[in-house]
Amino acid sequence: WFLDPTTFPQFCLYGCNRNSAQGALGLMCMQSLYIPYCRLYLPGPTLDEARLWAQSFEHLIKSARGRDHFRQFLKTEFSEENLLFWLACEELKKETNRTVVEQTVKQIYEDYISILSPREVSLDSRVRDVINKNMLEPSSQTFDDAQQQIYTLMQRDSYPRYMNSSMYAELIKSLETPDLPNES
């Protein structure tokens, strides 16, 4: 069973970096395996945690389980790239090595900004102009305006639909209904 780490995103849902010692070759991060495999090892949310997500988008996005469930919802809406881009930008902000920053900026651009990318995020022309200027001297802040625009898009558009979705309702219902013990 061979896993090609080059096909994984730069991070898992816990935010571990694939290139870090903990995430070397995408085999194991500190918390779990990389996407798509970390979902297999990520325990489900508690009822209290899932209810907390309804209080604010920030609660949802700060929760590894929340991001995981929200990502599954975004897949159904064909907008998963928004969350992946936002998370990639979060990882970029943590990087201090200039060479790695420059490489990561180029990769994020190719993966989410380029009009040739199948995972292109929707950005207005002003933000695209800012990014193009920032690409002349890549830094960990290259995508700040774009990240904010995508965060706002998810917060105002995707998050309310997620909160009203059958997917979220079914999660809450499953957590409210205790498991029945096996009768042998």
C-alpha positions, 0 to 999 in steps of 0.5 A, spaced: 500 500 500 504 505 497 502 513 499 505 518 494 506 524 499 507 529 493 499 528 492 498 530 499 496 537 501 502 541 505 498 540 511 493 535 515 487 538 518 491 539 525 495 543 521 502 539 521 506 541 516 508 535 511 515 538 510 516 538 518 520 532 522 513 530 524 510 530 517 516 527 514 514 524 507 507 525 509 507 519 513 505 521 520 504 528 523 504 529 530 497 528 531 495 523 525 496 521 518 495 526 512 489 528 508 486 524 506 488 518 511 487 523 518 480 523 517 480 515 519 484 516 525 480 523 527 475 521 533 468 524 532 466 531 535 463 531 542 456 534 542 458 540 545 464 541 540 459 540 534 454 545 538 459 550 539 461 550 531 454 553 530 456 559 535 461 562 530 465 560 524 471 562 528 469 556 533 468 551 527 475 553 523 479 553 529 477 546 531 480 540 527 474 536 527 470 542 525 474 543 519 474 536 517 466 536 517 466 542 514 471 540 509 466 534 507 461 539 506 465 543 502 466 537 497 459 536 496 458 544 494 465 543 490 468 549 494 473 545 498 479 549 495 477 555 499 478 551 505 485 548 503 487 555 500 486 558 507 489 552 511 495 553 506 496 560 507 495 559 515 501 554 514 505 559 510 505 564 516 508 559 520 514 558 516 520 562 517 525 559 512 526 564 506 527 559 501 521 554 504 517 561 504 518 562 496 517 555 494 511 555 498 508 561 495 510 559 488 506 552 490 500 556 493 500 560 487 500 554 482 495 550 486 490 556 488 491 562 484 493 561 477 487 561 472 490 554 470 489 551 476 483 546 477 483 548 484 483 556 483 479 560 488 475 565 486 478 572 487 476 579 485 481 583 480 484 588 486 486 582 490 489 578 484 493 585 482 495 585 489 498 578 489 501 579 482 505 585 485 507 581 492 509 575 487 515 579 485 518 579 493 514 573 496 513 573 503 509 569 508 504 575 507 503 574 500 496 572 500 494 575 506 488 579 502 486 573 498 486 569 505 481 574 508 477 574 502 476 567 502 475 567 509 470 572 508 466 568 503 466 562 507 464 565 513 458 569 509 456 564 504 458 557 505 458 557 513 451 559 513 449 553 508 453 548 512 449 550 519 443 549 515 445 543 511 442 536 513 449 534 514 450 538 520 443 536 522 445 529 522 451 530 525 448 533 531 442 528 531 447 522 531 451 525 537 444 526 541 442 519 540 446 515 545 449 508 542 445 502 544 449 497 547 449 490 543 444 485 546 448 478 545 
